[in-house]
């Protein structure tokens, strides 16, 4: 091969290599830019309509929150006008922002409060409720930052003004996008056997006596129909083995002592000016007239048995867990 021809071949190979290298670099830069845009919430469909769909769907927000007559509002505040302060959340956020400014000494906009209530709910817990909201950016909910922004815009629209430009996610919230360490059961478990353990009245677990899953079960304890859609395996395991560690809002037991020295223990099902209706761990309902109540004492121990370590075998426990993890 002659030296001039060799130089031409080498030059051609060099140009091809350069174009390939540049192409790979552009691809990497483009992909990284797209990833960063996604983390910043700048990509994907945004808007209150999208946020509404996420609120009632993927986000599982309605598990704990209602908007008026729709959804559940036992564990979390109603986001409609029948919620705290008699204001829908978009308008209520203005009052909450003023409270946060007074408490922290930092400027707060209504949108700042809405963002904080989603990504750092422990920072401000509404009176009468507990710090029990999961971070929606983490598994199992796993909203993208863009989806979270859409939910904020939906909340803005409930009595307030939609302002997409005001929705800014703090760096600490984006850090939560990194996958959290999850607890992995060391036995796979059989969900069918777990379902039998859950619903069978004569099984050692018999969870269905108090809990609902789908169209079956009782109403003493929280409805578990979508538990695996909002809580990870670690939380579910702790709830079974240590039920008094975190009692769900609305299901705290009380002790009522009557004027004729009767003791009534259970969960308040309904209450009005005439009296209180209490349901016990067996599902029995007792109504106590308000005039007959001598003392009412909140209890720190859950009605749920705390001996599942003793009454379930290792295999049975994992079968039950496998069933609960299907409830999404």
C-alpha positions in Angstrom: 0.0 0.0 0.0 1.5 3.4 -1.0 2.1 6.0 1.7 -0.3 8.6 0.1 -3.1 6.0 0.0 -2.3 4.9 3.6 -2.6 8.5 4.7 -6.0 8.9 3.0 -7.3 5.7 4.7 -6.0 6.8 8.1 -7.6 10.2 7.6 -10.9 8.6 6.7 -10.8 6.3 9.7 -10.0 9.3 11.9 -12.9 11.3 10.6 -15.3 8.3 11.1 -14.0 7.8 14.6 -14.5 11.5 15.4 -18.0 11.6 14.1 -18.9 8.4 16.1 -17.3 10.0 19.2 -19.2 13.2 18.8 -22.4 11.3 18.2 -22.0 9.3 21.4 -21.1 12.5 23.3 -24.2 14.3 21.9 -26.3 11.3 22.8 -25.0 11.2 26.3 -25.4 14.9 26.8 -28.9 14.8 25.4 -29.9 11.9 27.6 -28.4 13.6 30.6 -30.2 16.8 29.8 -33.5 14.9 29.4 -32.9 13.1 32.7 -32.2 16.4 34.5 -35.2 18.0 32.9 -37.4 15.1 34.1 -36.0 15.4 37.6 -36.7 19.1 37.6 -40.2 18.4 36.7 -39.9 20.1 33.3 -40.9 17.2 31.1 -44.0 15.2 30.6 -47.7 16.3 30.6 -48.3 19.1 33.2 -51.6 20.7 34.2 -54.4 20.5 36.7 -56.3 18.0 34.5 -53.3 15.7 34.5 -52.9 16.3 38.3 -56.5 15.4 38.9 -56.1 12.1 37.2 -53.0 11.4 39.2 -54.7 12.4 42.5 -57.5 9.9 41.9 -55.3 7.3 40.2 -51.6 6.6 40.4 -50.9 8.9 43.3 -53.4 7.1 45.5 -54.2 10.4 47.2 -57.8 9.6 47.7 -56.9 6.7 50.0 -56.5 9.3 52.7 -58.0 12.5 51.3 -61.4 13.5 50.1 -62.5 16.4 47.9 -66.0 17.0 49.1 -68.1 13.8 48.9 -65.5 11.9 46.9 -62.6 10.0 48.4 -61.6 9.1 52.0 -61.0 11.7 54.7 -60.4 9.7 57.8 -56.6 9.8 57.8 -56.0 13.1 56.0 -57.8 16.5 55.7 -60.6 16.9 53.1 -59.1 19.0 50.3 -62.5 20.5 49.4 -64.5 23.3 51.1 -65.7 20.9 53.9 -62.1 20.5 55.1 -60.2 22.6 57.7 -60.9 26.3 57.9 -64.0 25.8 55.6 -61.8 26.4 52.6 -60.7 24.3 49.6 -57.0 23.6 49.6 -56.1 26.1 46.9 -57.5 28.9 49.1 -56.6 27.2 52.4 -52.9 27.2 51.3 -52.8 31.0 51.7 -53.7 30.8 55.4 -51.3 27.9 55.9 -48.5 29.8 54.2 -48.9 32.6 56.7 -48.7 30.1 59.5 -45.5 28.6 58.1 -44.0 32.1 57.7 -44.7 32.9 61.4 -43.4 29.5 62.5 -40.2 29.5 60.4 -39.4 33.2 59.9 -39.0 32.5 56.2 -41.1 33.7 53.3 -43.8 31.2 52.1 -46.1 31.4 49.2 -49.3 29.3 49.0 -47.5 27.1 46.4 -44.5 26.7 48.7 -46.9 25.3 51.3 -48.5 22.9 48.8 -45.2 21.6 47.6 -44.0 21.2 51.2 -47.2 19.3 52.2 -46.4 16.7 49.5 -42.6 16.3 49.7 -42.1 17.0 53.4 -45.4 16.4 55.1 -43.8 16.0 58.5 -42.8 19.7 58.5 -46.4 20.8 59.2 -49.1 18.4 60.4 -52.6 19.8 60.5 -54.1 19.8 64.0 -56.1 16.6 64.7 -54.1 14.5 62.2 -50.9 12.5 62.4 -47.6 12.5 60.5 -48.3 9.4 58.5 -48.3 10.5 54.9 -45.8 8.6 52.7 -43.4 10.5 50.4 -45.1 10.2 46.9 -41.8 10.3 45.2 -40.6 7.1 46.7 -41.8 3.6 46.2 -44.4 2.2 46.0 -46.2 5.4 44.7 -43.2 6.7 42.7 -44.5 9.8 41.1 -42.1 11.6 38.8 -41.3 15.2 39.7 -43.4 16.2 36.6 -46.4 14.3 37.9 -45.9 15.8 41.4 -46.0 19.3 39.8 -49.2 18.4 38.0 -50.8 17.3 41.4 -49.8 20.7 42.9 -51.5 22.5 40.0 -54.6 20.4 40.6 -54.5 21.4 44.3 -54.0 25.1 43.2 -57.2 24.8 41.1 -59.3 23.8 44.2 -60.3 27.2 45.3 -57.1 29.0 44.2 -55.3 30.2 41.1 -53.3 27.8 39.0 -49.7 29.2 38.6 -47.4 26.6 37.0 -44.5 28.9 37.2 -44.7 29.0 41.0 -44.2 25.3 41.4 -40.6 24.7 42.3 -39.4 21.5 43.8 -36.5 21.8 46.4 -33.3 19.9 45.9 -34.1 17.8 48.9 -37.2 16.6 47.1 -35.3 15.6 44.0 -32.9 13.7 46.2 -35.8 11.5 47.2 -36.0 10.3 43.6 -33.0 8.0 44.4 -34.4 4.6 45.1 -34.9 3.9 48.8 -33.6 0.7 50.4 -36.5 -1.7 50.6 -37.0 -4.7 52.9 -37.0 -7.9 50.9 -38.8 -10.9 52.4 -36.5 -13.9 52.5 -39.3 -16.3 51.5 -41.4 -15.7 48.4 -44.7 -16.6 50.1 -47.9 -17.9 48.4 -50.5 -15.2 48.0 -53.3 -17.7 47.6 -52.5 -19.3 50.9 -52.1 -15.8 52.3 -55.6 -14.9 51.1 -57.0 -17.9 52.9 -55.2 -16.9 56.1 -56.6 -13.3 55.7 -60.2 -14.2 55.2 -60.8 -17.6 56.9 -62.5 -17.0 60.3 -60.8 -20.1 61.8 -57.3 -19.2 60.6 -54.6 -18.0 63.0 -54.6 -14.6 61.3 -58.3 -14.0 60.5 -57.5 -10.4 59.4 -60.8 -10.2 57.5 -62.7 -10.1 60.7 -61.6 -6.4 61.1 -60.1 -5.4 57.8 -61.5 -5.1 54.3 -59.7 -6.1 51.2 -61.6 -5.6 48.0 -65.3 -6.6 48.4 -64.7 -8.8 51.5 -63.9 -8.3 55.1 -64.9 -6.2 58.1 -64.8 -2.5 58.9 -63.3 -2.3 62.4 -59.8 -1.5 61.2 -58.4 0.4 58.1 -59.4 -0.8 54.6 -56.4 -2.6 53.2 -57.7 -2.8 49.6 -54.8 -0.7 48.2 -52.2 -1.0 51.0 -49.4 -2.1 48.7 -50.1 0.8 46.4 -49.2 3.3 49.1 -46.9 1.4 51.6 -43.8 -0.6 51.1 -43.0 -4.1 52.5 -41.2 -2.7 55.5 -44.2 -0.6 56.7 -46.6 -3.6 56.2 -44.4 -5.9 58.2 -44.0 -3.4 61.0 -47.8 -2.9 61.0 -48.4 -6.6 61.5 -45.7 -7.2 64.1 -46.0 -3.9 66.0 -49.5 -2.6 65.4 -49.4 -0.1 68.3 -46.2 1.6 66.9 -48.3 3.7 64.5 -52.1 3.6 64.8 -53.8 4.9 61.7 -55.7 8.2 62.2 -59.4 7.6 62.9 -58.7 4.1 64.4 -57.3 5.1 67.8 -59.0 3.1 70.5 -60.6 4.8 73.5 -61.8 3.6 76.9 -65.2 4.9 78.1 -66.2 4.6 81.8 -69.9 5.0 82.3 -71.8 6.5 85.2 -72.8 2.9 86.2 -69.1 1.8 86.2 -69.2 -0.1 82.9 -66.0 -0.1 80.8 -66.4 0.2 77.0 -63.3 -0.1 74.9 -63.1 0.2 71.1 -62.9 2.6 68.2 -65.4 5.4 67.8 -67.5 4.7 64.7 -69.9 7.6 64.9 -70.5 10.4 67.4 -73.2 13.1 67.7 -74.8 15.3 70.4 -76.7 12.3 71.8 -73.8 9.8 72.3 -71.0 7.8 70.9 -71.0 4.5 69.0 -68.0 2.3 69.7 -67.0 -0.9 67.9 -64.7 -3.4 69.6 -62.2 -5.9 68.2 -64.9 -8.5 67.6 -67.0 -6.1 65.6 -69.6 -5.6 68.3 -71.1 -2.2 68.4 -72.0 -0.4 71.7 -73.8 2.9 71.9 -73.2 5.0 75.0 -75.4 8.0 75.7 -73.4 11.2 76.2 -75.1 11.8 79.6 -73.9 8.3 80.7 -70.2 9.0 80.0 -68.2 9.7 83.2 -64.7 9.4 81.7 -63.2 9.1 78.2 -59.6 8.1 77.9 -57.5 7.6 74.7 -55.6 4.3 74.6 -52.1 3.8 73.2 -52.5 0.1 72.5 -54.1 -1.0 69.2 -57.1 -3.3 69.1 -55.1 -5.4 66.7 -53.4 -8.4 68.4 -49.7 -8.1 68.9 -48.9 -11.8 69.0 -48.5 -12.7 65.3 -44.9 -13.6 65.9 -46.1 -16.4 68.1 -49.3 -17.6 66.4 -48.0 -17.6 62.8 -45.3 -19.8 61.4 -42.6 -18.3 59.3 -44.2 -19.7 56.2 -47.6 -18.5 57.1 -46.3 -15.0 57.8 -44.7 -14.8 54.4 -47.9 -16.2 52.7 -49.9 -13.5 54.4 -47.4 -10.8 53.4 -47.4 -12.1 49.8 -51.1 -11.6 49.7 -51.0 -8.1 51.2 -48.4 -7.1 48.6 -50.9 -7.9 45.8 -53.3 -5.3 47.2 -52.6 -2.4 44.9 
